């Protein structure tokens, strides 16, 4: 319920901001999906290609992936590539399924589902062979057909709870 309220609030804020901006370029659904495809291909294991190359193809040179509002909560391509590769090794069958895409001006909002089975200890939870399935929300700003900035949130607390479940 709490996640649903956050989702609705985020969507309302983005749609209202985009409507108020009025001058932002409007993406078609096809343009939005093409712009985000390289990034999302890095989340499904095994990755079809080199993570760093996929990020270069799908993001601007100064792309930032942010999990909060502080500049300290953001990371660029190189650090993100390392993080994504680490998750790929920790969760060798990780899958990201896009459940919904909403386009609002130059913003692309993605509601997705991350799932997988960690191959070892994960966020302090001992390996048990248990899988998880969580929601992820991403808000991307698109410039010149590439992602310029991403704000994201994943429900890792739910993953931990599922992995601890007996």
N, C-alpha and C positions, 0 to 999 in steps of 0.2 A: 504494500500500500504506500509506504513512504517513498519507494523508488518511483511508483507511478505518479505521485504528486510532484516529485522533482522533475520527472520527464515532462509532464504537462506544463509546469512552470517554465522550464527551459524553452519549450516550444513556443509558448505564448510570448515570452520575452524576445526571442529571435524573430518571430513573424512580425511582432509590433515594431521592432527596430528596423527591419527591412522595409516595412510599409512606410515608416516615417522617413527613411533615407530617400526613397523614391528614385534617386538617380543611380543607384547601384545597377550594374549590368545584370540582366536576368538570364539565368542559365536554363536550358531545357533539361528535362529529366535525363535524356541521353548524354548531354554534355557533362552533367553532374556525375553520372555513373562512370563515364570514361575517365574523368579527372580523378576519381577516388580509387579506381580499380588497381593501379600499381601498389598503393599503400595496403589495401586489404589483402592482396595476394601474399604479403609478407606474414600475415597472421595465420594462414592455413598451412600446416606442415604435411609433407615436406614442401618447402618453398620452391616454387617453380622459377628458379633464377637466384642471382646474388642479391641479398637484402639491400646492400648499399646501392647497387645499380638500380634496383626497383625504386628505392627512395629518391634517387637522383632523377629518374624518369617521371615520377609522380609528384614531386614537391619542388618548390622554388629553392634557390640557393640559400636563402635566409629563413627557410621554414622552421617553425618552432612547434613542438609538441608539448602542450601545457596541461598539467593536472591540477592547477590552481591559478590564482590571480597574480601571484608574485612572480617576478622574473626568475627567481630561484626555483620555481615550480615548472620551468620550461627547459627543454633540451633541443638541440639541433639534430641534424642528420646523423653525424658520426656517432654521437652518444646513443641516439635512438636505434641505429643499426645494431650496436652492441647489445642493447637491451632486448630488442626483438630476437636476435640470434640466441641470447640466453634463455628466453622463454621457449624458443623452438627446441632447444636441447633439453630443457626441464620438462617440457610437455611435447613429446615427439609425435603425438597424434592430435595436436591442437587444431581446432577448426573455428573459423569465424564465419558465421552465417548472417548475411544482411537480411533483417526482417522488414525494415521500412526505411525509405529514403524520402526526405522532405526537402524541396528546393525553395529557398526564399531569397530572391535577389542573387547575391554572390555567395550566399551561405548554403551549405549542404549539411543537413542533419541526418545522422545515421543511427538507427536503433538496431543493434546487433546482438547476437548470442555467441559467446565464447564457450567452448567446451573442450574437454580433454582429460587425459589421465596422466598425472605427473609420474615420471620415471624414478623419482626418489623423493627425499624430504622436500616439502614445498611450503614456504612461508612458515616453517617451524613444525609442520604437521608430518609425522613419520609416514613413509611410503606404505600404502596398504593395497594398492591396486584399484582404489576407489576413483571414480570420475567426478567431475563437476560440470555444471552448466550455469552460466551467469549472464546477466544483461550488461551490455556496454552501450554508452551513449557518446557520440562524437559530434562536434560542431566544427565544420571545416570552412575556412574562407578560401575561395578560389580566385586566383589571379592568373590571367593569360593561360587558362586551361590546366593549371597546376594548383596543388594545395599550398597556400602561403602560411596558414596557421591552423592548428588543430587544438581544440579544447576537448578533453575527454575525461570520462569517468567510467570505471569498471567496478562491479560489485565483488571485490576480492574477499570481503568479509563473508559473503554467501558461499564463495568457493571454499574457504577454510571450514565453514560450518558443514558443508556437504562432505568434505574430505574427512572430517572428524566423526561423522555419523557412523554408527555401528549397524 
